[in-house]
Amino acid sequence: MSLWGTLAVYRMRKVYTLLLSALLLWAWALPDFGRWYPYPEALALAQAHGRMVMVYFHSEHCPYCQQMNTFVLSDPGVSHLLEARFVVASVSVDTPEGQELARRYRVPGTPTFVFLVPKAGAWEEVGRLFGSRPRAEFLKELRQVCAKGGACG
């Protein structure tokens, strides 16, 4: 192979490496909507990506929260809808920050789900669910809140 051919191959490899690096950085920078985020981070992500926020108030010692985690929130249908339309903020009422947020949102107990949409520079509550419920009922209510908040088209 000539010197020019060797340089061309080298340049092509360099271009491919740069393109691959750029693609990997772009994929890494995309938020993972399957994750549950701390409250402030969830609000920022939802604002940036035009999504509703589901604030999930829970406690480590709450058997109803464990039931929701095990049988409802982990269900593929529920998790798919949450990932597609919401940013989930996980708030433990066992922490001082969680207790302050629970007071601010008038949370009567756990589990409580508060749904927020950005409106006129503030966050507007468009729904709330209190207590544990079966998967099918939660999914139905989640779709209703999603439609009410304008996130499900």
Disulfide bonds with the S-S distance in Angstrom:
Cys146-Cys152 1.64
